[in-house]
C-alpha cells in the first residue's frame, strides 16, 4: 500500500528536500504541495492524502488552524496530520495537538525518522517524541484551561494501573520506558494503553497526553517517581 503525502510548508526549498527524501521510498508518494494553510485545506479535499506533513508558521492561514479544519471537515476522508516544528515554536504545538494533529517532528529530523513517522501515522497511530513531549507540556500546560473539581468523564472507569499508565504517558515515557518503570512487559503496557484510549474515547496516544494535562491528572514539572 502506498502512503499518499501532502507537503505543506511556505519554504519551497524545504518542500523540495522533503519530497526528494519521501519519493525515494517505494511505498510513499507525494501527491501535492501547498505553501499555506488555506491551500492545504483545499488540496486535502481534492487530492485525498493519507498524511499531511504540516508546517506551523505560514502566511495567511497557519498550520494550527489548517489542522483543525482538516481534522474536523465532515466532507473530508480524515487524513492524519503530522506537524513540523522547531523548538522556538514550542508554544504552538500544544494547540496543534489539541486541534487534532497525530504528532509532531522537529524540522531537523533525520530522513529515516521522517519516513518512519509518516508510515506510523498512516497506520492510525501517533508520533510523540518522549523527551520533546515532556519539555513541551511541562512548559505550556499551565496555559491550559483550569482543572475542574469534577473528575473528567471516563476516568472513574479506569483501573488504578490504567491511570498509572496514563500518567506516565503524559510525562513523556515511551511504552518500553513505562514497562521498565512498572516492571511489566511491553505487550502488557500496549494493552493498558489500548484500554485507556477505548475507555476515554480518545483517538490516539497524543490525545491521551493532552487529556491528562487538561484534566489535572499530571501537572507541569511533575517528576517521575
Buried (B, 14 or more C-beta within 10 A) or exposed (E): EEBBBBBBBBEEEBBEBBBEBBEEBEEBBBBBBBBBBBBBBEBBEEBBBBBBBBBBBBEEBBBBBBBBBBBEBEEBEBBBBBBBBEEEBBEBBBBBBBBBBBBBBBBEBEBEEBBEBBBBBBEEBBBBBBEBBBBBBBBBBEEBEEEEEEEBEBBEEBEEBBBBBBBBBBBBBBBEBBBEBBEBEBEBBBBBBEBBBEBBEBBBBBBBBBBBBBBBBBEEEBEEE
